[in-house]
Amino acid sequence: MPNQIVLVVDDLADVAFTVAEMVRHAGYDAHEATSGKAVLAYLDRHPVDLVITDLVMPEMDGWELIEQLQARPRIPHIIVMTGYVPQEAEAILLDTRSSGYVTKPIDPIRLRVLLKATLHRENLGRQTEAVVVEDDRATLQMVAKTLTDRGVYVVPFASAEPAVKHIQEKPPDLAIFDVNLPGASGLDACEILRKNPETAWLPLLILTAFPNAEHVNRAIGPNVNGFVAKPYEPAQLVEKVFALIGMGE
């Protein structure tokens, strides 16, 4: 099977080159661009599996580029690069279009983990599995039904400890944790999973009614892939989940 292709865009050519080299060392083909327009022109000629984009760029910033990418017939996965955490962290974590983010200066290990989490499912031919951890029964049932109706196999839990044990023994494609759980919190669970090499790559989402500064700052540490605000909109949840695991409706 040919290597998956990643396009890195940053208006600073040396940054784009450095990140592209990290991608190559992680085992993927990588190309560089220095503007949003160059990305769109490249995509007109070549297929790309994932775009890694800086947010702050002249003419077309990263947010506008993401909008342009979403309008294309074949939408690549998207990873955001930012040097403005925690200032932009909440907006990035709540955005439903990207598969995750990395902070500058880029940590090669974190980037490798995020690349694997984003691209690994495209090489699998089985049903998607998600672990959902929520102590409120009604919310758990709604989230499970929302995902099941879209073809996702859901393994439900009401607390973090048994969920983490299950995930470490049989990693799913995605895990969704409520932020406030009896015993260990959802963010505690995310930190445990990130420290385990067997689950460090796992896409992680947090359900929260109030994504406050403490939650945002704690989410940056284990590189949580995103927040879903409660009460959640089913379409928003599905969009974020599918962005992480590479599925389309």
C-alpha positions in Angstrom: 0.0 0.0 0.0 1.4 3.4 -0.9 2.3 5.8 1.9 -0.3 8.3 2.9 0.4 11.9 1.8 0.6 14.9 4.1 0.8 18.5 3.0 2.3 21.0 5.5 1.5 24.7 5.1 3.3 27.5 7.0 4.1 30.9 5.6 7.6 30.4 7.0 9.3 28.0 4.6 11.8 26.7 7.2 9.0 25.8 9.6 7.1 24.0 6.8 10.2 22.1 5.8 11.0 21.2 9.4 7.5 19.9 10.1 7.5 18.0 6.8 10.7 16.3 7.8 9.1 15.2 11.0 6.2 13.7 9.0 8.7 11.9 6.7 10.5 10.4 9.7 7.1 9.2 11.0 6.8 7.1 7.8 4.5 9.3 5.6 5.1 11.2 2.4 5.2 14.9 3.0 5.1 18.0 0.8 5.4 21.7 1.8 3.5 24.9 0.9 3.9 28.4 2.2 0.3 29.8 1.6 -3.3 28.7 1.6 -3.5 29.4 -2.2 -0.6 27.1 -2.8 -2.3 24.4 -0.9 -5.5 24.7 -2.9 -3.5 24.7 -6.2 -1.6 21.6 -5.1 -4.9 19.8 -4.2 -6.3 20.6 -7.7 -3.5 18.4 -9.1 -2.7 15.8 -6.4 -4.6 13.8 -3.8 -3.7 14.4 -0.2 -4.7 12.5 2.9 -4.0 15.2 5.5 -3.2 18.9 5.7 -1.2 20.4 8.6 -1.9 24.1 8.6 -0.6 27.0 10.6 -3.3 29.4 11.7 -1.6 32.8 11.4 -0.7 33.4 7.8 -1.0 36.4 5.5 -3.7 36.7 2.8 -5.5 33.4 3.7 -5.2 32.4 7.4 -5.6 28.8 8.6 -9.3 29.2 9.5 -10.1 30.4 6.0 -8.1 27.6 4.5 -10.0 25.1 6.6 -13.3 26.5 5.2 -11.9 26.2 1.7 -10.9 22.6 2.3 -14.3 21.7 3.7 -15.9 22.9 0.5 -13.9 20.5 -1.7 -15.4 17.2 -3.0 -12.6 15.2 -1.3 -11.9 16.6 2.1 -8.5 15.8 3.6 -8.0 15.3 7.3 -6.8 18.6 9.0 -4.4 19.2 11.8 -3.8 22.7 13.2 -0.5 24.1 14.2 -0.5 27.0 16.6 1.9 29.0 18.7 -0.9 30.8 20.6 -2.0 28.3 23.3 -3.9 28.8 25.5 -5.2 31.9 23.8 -6.6 29.9 20.9 -7.0 26.6 22.6 -10.7 26.7 23.3 -11.6 27.7 19.7 -9.3 24.9 18.4 -10.7 22.3 20.8 -14.3 23.1 20.0 -13.8 23.2 16.3 -15.5 20.3 14.6 -13.5 20.3 11.4 -10.0 19.4 12.5 -8.6 16.1 13.8 -6.4 17.8 16.4 -3.7 20.3 16.9 0.0 20.6 17.7 1.7 23.5 19.5 4.9 25.3 18.4 7.7 24.4 18.7 6.4 21.1 17.4 7.2 18.0 19.5 8.1 15.2 17.0 6.7 12.5 19.3 3.3 14.3 19.8 3.1 14.9 16.0 3.8 11.2 15.4 1.0 10.2 17.8 -1.5 12.6 16.2 -0.6 11.4 12.7 -1.2 7.8 13.7 -4.4 8.7 15.5 -5.7 10.6 12.5 -4.6 8.2 9.7 -4.6 4.7 11.1 -8.3 3.9 10.4 -7.9 4.3 6.7 -5.9 1.0 6.7 -8.6 -0.9 8.6 -11.6 -2.7 7.2 -13.7 -3.2 10.3 -16.5 -1.4 12.1 -15.5 1.7 14.0 -15.5 1.3 17.8 -15.9 4.1 20.3 -15.7 3.9 24.1 -18.1 6.5 25.7 -17.8 7.3 29.4 -20.6 9.3 30.9 -22.1 8.9 34.4 -25.4 10.5 33.4 -27.5 7.6 32.0 -29.7 9.8 29.7 -26.7 11.6 28.2 -24.8 8.3 27.8 -27.8 6.7 26.0 -28.2 9.8 23.7 -24.5 9.8 22.7 -24.5 6.0 22.2 -27.6 6.2 20.0 -26.2 9.2 18.0 -23.1 7.2 17.1 -24.8 3.8 16.7 -27.2 5.3 14.2 -24.1 6.3 12.1 -22.6 2.8 12.2 -20.3 3.2 15.1 -20.1 0.3 17.7 -20.3 1.9 21.1 -18.9 0.4 24.4 -20.5 2.4 27.3 -19.1 3.1 30.7 -20.3 5.1 33.7 -16.9 5.8 35.2 -13.3 6.3 34.1 -11.4 3.5 35.8 -13.1 0.5 34.1 -13.1 2.4 30.8 -9.4 3.0 31.0 -8.8 -0.7 31.9 -10.9 -1.8 28.9 -9.2 0.7 26.5 -5.7 -0.5 27.6 -6.6 -4.1 27.0 -8.5 -3.6 23.8 -7.9 -0.1 22.3 -10.9 1.2 20.3 -10.8 3.8 17.5 -11.9 6.6 19.7 -12.7 7.4 23.3 -15.2 10.1 24.6 -15.1 11.1 28.3 -17.3 13.4 30.3 -15.1 15.8 32.1 -16.8 15.3 35.5 -17.0 11.6 36.5 -17.1 9.8 39.9 -13.6 9.0 41.0 -11.1 9.9 38.3 -12.2 12.7 35.9 -12.3 12.4 32.1 -9.1 14.5 32.0 -7.4 12.2 34.5 -8.3 9.3 32.2 -6.9 11.1 29.1 -3.6 11.7 30.9 -3.3 8.1 31.8 -4.0 6.9 28.3 -1.5 9.4 26.8 1.3 8.1 29.1 0.7 4.5 27.9 2.6 3.8 24.6 -0.2 1.4 23.6 -2.8 4.1 23.8 -0.8 7.3 23.3 -2.2 7.6 19.7 -5.8 7.2 20.6 -8.2 10.1 19.5 -9.7 11.5 22.7 -12.8 13.8 23.1 -14.1 15.5 26.2 -17.8 16.2 26.8 -18.3 19.3 28.9 -21.0 21.8 29.7 -18.5 24.5 30.6 -15.1 24.4 28.8 -13.5 26.8 31.4 -9.9 27.9 31.5 -8.9 25.1 33.9 -10.4 22.5 31.5 -8.7 24.1 28.5 -5.3 24.2 30.2 -5.5 20.7 31.4 -6.6 19.5 28.0 -3.4 20.9 26.4 -1.2 18.7 28.5 -2.4 15.3 27.3 -3.2 16.8 23.9 -6.9 16.1 24.0 -8.2 16.2 20.4 -11.3 18.3 21.1 -14.3 19.3 23.2 -17.9 18.7 22.6 -20.1 21.2 24.4 -23.2 19.9 26.4 -26.1 19.9 25.7 -24.5 18.6 22.5 -25.9 18.8 19.0 -25.9 15.3 17.4 -24.6 16.7 14.1 -21.7 18.5 15.9 -20.8 15.3 17.7 -20.9 13.2 14.6 -18.9 15.8 12.6 -16.1 15.9 15.3 -16.0 12.1 15.6 -15.9 11.5 11.9 -13.1 14.2 11.5 -11.1 12.2 14.0 -11.6 8.7 12.6 -11.7 9.5 8.9 -15.3 8.5 8.2 -17.8 10.2 6.0 -21.6 10.1 6.2 
